[in-house]
Amino acid sequence: MARKILTCDDEKNIVRLIQVNLERQGYEVVTAYNGRECLDVVEREHPDLIVLDLMMPEMTGFEVLDALKKNPETENIPVIMLTARTQDQDVLRGWQAGVECYLTKPFNPIELITFIKRIFAVEEQEASEKRYDL
């Protein structure tokens, strides 16, 4: 079964670029275009990973991330922040809030895919190790 990835960005061309590249890699992609819609899609679709913009209408990426991390049902969903915000305080805030990766725009889709594969590989390794713990 394909892993499901939610991509959330208010720029439709960015969402489409991510969607096309991830679908080529065999991932199932669901989309959202603002922070509130992102949380609705998370609740409905239960994605395995979220690619999240920072500057969006209705709720910022930080507000979405905060809501995800406070909810026991979503706190462990890996989040990749993909944003044009490059200031040190934003990057640090992202790491402190619990993102697995902080990528800045413009971005290379191959780099994004590489990080996604790495995150899923670590998850699979940890799950495998837990199966053999006594």
Secondary structure, DSSP 8 states (H G I E B T S, - for coil): ---EEEEE-S-HHHHHHHHHHHHHTT-EEEEESSHHHHHHHHHHH--SEEEE-SS-SSS-HHHHHHHHHHSTTTTTS-EEEEES---HHHHHHHHHHT-SEEEESS--HHHHHHHHHHHHHHHHHHHHHHHT--
